[in-house]
Amino acid sequence: MPETVAPGVYRTRAPGRTLAPYRATECYWIGTDEVLLVDAGDGEAAAREALRADWEALGRPRLAGVVVTHRHGDHVGGLAWVQHTWPDAPVYVHPAEADAVRPWTARPERMVPMAEGRLEAGGVTVEVLHAPGHTPGQLNLWLAAERLLLAGDNVLGNTTSVIVPPDGDLLAYLATLRRLLALAPARIAPGHGDLVEDGVGYLNYYLRHRAEREQQVLDLLAAGPRTPEELAARIYSDQPPAAQRAGVAMTRGQLAALVARGRVVEDGTGRFRLAEPGSGPAGVSPRDA
């Protein structure tokens, strides 16, 4: 049976291949006699079976459309199966994700570009938000009546989100977190993991965590230039090897954001150092960054 998240909102935990510690992608059904499906899982048998079983448990409602939160395979791998099963359902995707999502579809002509706007199914209205950061065209869904945010991979239920170039952009992500915080969500339904019961508190924690990571990098660079690998080895020293390897990519994302803000420069040898005071990009001073 699908889990009831809110009136007219249900969750399917679709088992599949994704980043540890998660073993499933959270997919959502929105509506009653007709529904929107948010994300399609990875397309493997276990995910397909979970989605079909929950659709049947909901009374086999008409599928009014599929909303793709973002391009990664654990969220779009099941699109071809969904389109074979419900061939008339449109697939809503942000234009920035379209080229990456198209190969996963069986009927690319049914893709509908959507940057922002509103969708309705079975008497439930959702606001679609462009929420870049984890990927350039990530979409989040806001149900104002319930103060419920469906956050894709911008929020994970048990860990912080992974923001890794080239898909990830930390500056865009921080702006998205602040926009989502301004909504003051009561609850957050994440792309992976447990439901978040204190949306505002959790988003504030995410922002604090990013600020702490930034300060760690700046403190380490204050002692002299370092490579991303050297920085990650210090920052993630208490993590298992897999997390340390991912930490290198995340550290590169942090450095890219600091370079863009004029706080850090690359020295031409693969090492990064603190920028000289007043040497930031035009229009950006270290004080304002």
Buried (B, 14 or more C-beta within 10 A) or exposed (E): EBBEBBEBBBBBBBBBBBBEEBEBBBBBBBBBEBBBBBBBBBBBEBBBEBBBEBBEEBEEBEBBBBBBBBBBBBBBBBBBBBBEBBEEBBBBBBEBBBEBBBEBBBBBEBBEEBEEEEBEBBEBBBBBBBBBBBBBBBBBBBBEEBBBBBBBBBBBBEBEBBBBBEBBBBBBBBBBBEBBBEBEBBBBBBBBBEBBEEBBEBBEEBBEEBEEBBEBBBEBBEEEBBBBBBBBBBBBEEEEEEBBEBBBBBBBBBBBBBBBBBBBBEEEEEBBBBBEEEEBEEEEEBEEB
